[in-house]
Amino acid sequence: MSDTPGKSPYKAAFLTKQKARLIEERNRVLEEISTDEDEFRSWSGDVDGGDAFLSDDATALAERQLEMSLIENARFVLGEIDHALKALDAGMYGWDDKRGVWIRAERLEVLPWAREEVDRIPGSADGDDLD
């Protein structure tokens, strides 16, 4: 854990917009999880194990495993969104605890639930690295 952050550098309008985006994304992810779980539960499990349809069985099992992975990923993103919403309420939204810096607003606009700042890419759009 790094230094204690000072006052948030973000304007109130930005934080309000980010909160709305996070809530919207949270609702979308919850719907995705619900739909994927319904599909997963409705799967009939019609893998017969017979040699004649071995490729069909393998395809069905691969699709089921993919569905489980999608659900796991969505749950992870949901946890990240919930963390960001709690950080907003605590006045810590955008604080990178590992580096001890505030995350650039541009990064949060791209990934509203980001927990860490990243190094800028040389030649990026901000123009700092361009000749």
C-alpha positions in Angstrom: 0.0 0.0 0.0 1.3 3.4 -0.9 1.0 6.9 0.4 -2.4 8.2 1.6 -4.1 10.1 -1.2 -4.8 13.8 -1.1 -8.1 15.2 -2.3 -9.6 13.6 -5.4 -8.5 15.4 -8.6 -11.8 14.6 -10.4 -14.6 17.1 -10.8 -18.0 16.3 -9.3 -19.5 16.1 -12.8 -17.0 13.5 -13.9 -17.7 11.4 -10.7 -21.5 11.7 -11.3 -21.0 10.5 -14.9 -18.8 7.7 -13.9 -21.2 6.5 -11.2 -24.0 6.4 -13.7 -21.8 4.5 -16.2 -20.9 2.0 -13.5 -24.5 1.4 -12.4 -25.5 1.0 -16.1 -22.7 -1.5 -16.7 -23.5 -3.3 -13.4 -27.1 -3.8 -14.6 -25.9 -5.0 -18.0 -23.4 -7.5 -16.4 -26.1 -8.8 -14.0 -28.4 -9.4 -16.9 -25.6 -11.2 -18.8 -25.0 -13.4 -15.8 -28.6 -14.2 -15.4 -29.0 -15.1 -19.1 -25.9 -17.2 -19.2 -26.8 -19.0 -16.0 -30.3 -19.7 -17.4 -28.8 -21.2 -20.5 -26.3 -23.2 -18.5 -29.1 -24.6 -16.3 -31.3 -25.4 -19.3 -28.6 -27.4 -21.0 -30.0 -30.9 -21.3 -26.7 -32.7 -20.8 -27.5 -34.9 -23.7 -24.0 -36.3 -23.9 -24.5 -40.0 -24.5 -20.9 -41.1 -24.4 -21.3 -43.3 -27.4 -18.5 -43.6 -30.0 -20.9 -42.7 -32.8 -21.3 -39.2 -31.6 -18.0 -38.6 -29.8 -17.4 -35.3 -31.7 -20.9 -34.1 -30.8 -20.3 -34.9 -27.2 -17.0 -33.1 -27.3 -18.6 -30.0 -28.9 -21.4 -29.9 -26.3 -18.9 -30.2 -23.4 -16.7 -27.5 -24.9 -19.7 -25.2 -25.2 -20.7 -25.9 -21.7 -17.1 -25.1 -20.4 -17.1 -21.9 -22.5 -20.4 -20.9 -20.9 -19.0 -21.5 -17.4 -16.0 -19.3 -18.3 -18.2 -16.5 -19.5 -20.2 -16.6 -16.2 -16.9 -16.5 -14.2 -15.6 -13.6 -16.2 -18.9 -11.7 -15.8 -18.8 -12.3 -12.0 -15.3 -11.0 -11.8 -16.2 -7.8 -13.7 -19.2 -7.4 -11.4 -16.9 -7.5 -8.4 -14.6 -4.9 -10.0 -17.7 -2.7 -10.6 -18.9 -3.1 -7.1 -15.4 -2.2 -5.8 -15.4 1.0 -7.9 -18.9 2.0 -6.7 -17.8 1.5 -3.0 -14.6 3.6 -3.8 -16.8 6.3 -5.2 -18.9 6.4 -2.1 -15.7 6.5 0.1 -14.1 9.3 -2.0 -11.3 7.0 -3.2 -12.5 6.4 -6.7 -9.6 6.3 -9.1 -6.9 5.9 -6.4 -4.2 3.3 -7.4 -3.2 1.8 -4.1 -0.2 0.0 -5.6 1.5 3.0 -7.2 0.1 5.6 -4.8 -1.3 7.8 -7.6 -4.6 8.9 -9.0 -5.6 7.1 -12.2 -5.8 9.4 -15.2 -9.4 10.4 -16.0 -8.9 9.2 -19.6 -8.2 5.7 -18.4 -11.3 5.7 -16.2 -13.3 6.9 -19.1 -12.2 3.8 -21.0 -12.4 1.4 -18.1 -14.5 2.9 -15.3 -13.7 0.1 -12.8 -9.9 0.3 -13.3 -7.9 -0.2 -10.1 -4.5 0.6 -11.4 -2.8 3.3 -13.5 -0.8 2.1 -16.5 2.2 3.6 -18.2 1.4 5.7 -21.2 2.4 4.2 -24.5 5.0 6.1 -26.4 3.4 8.0 -29.3 0.0 7.9 -27.7 -2.8 10.3 -28.5 -1.9 12.8 -25.8 1.0 14.0 -27.9 3.5 14.2 -25.1 5.8 11.7 -26.8 5.5 12.9 -30.3 8.2 15.0 -32.1 
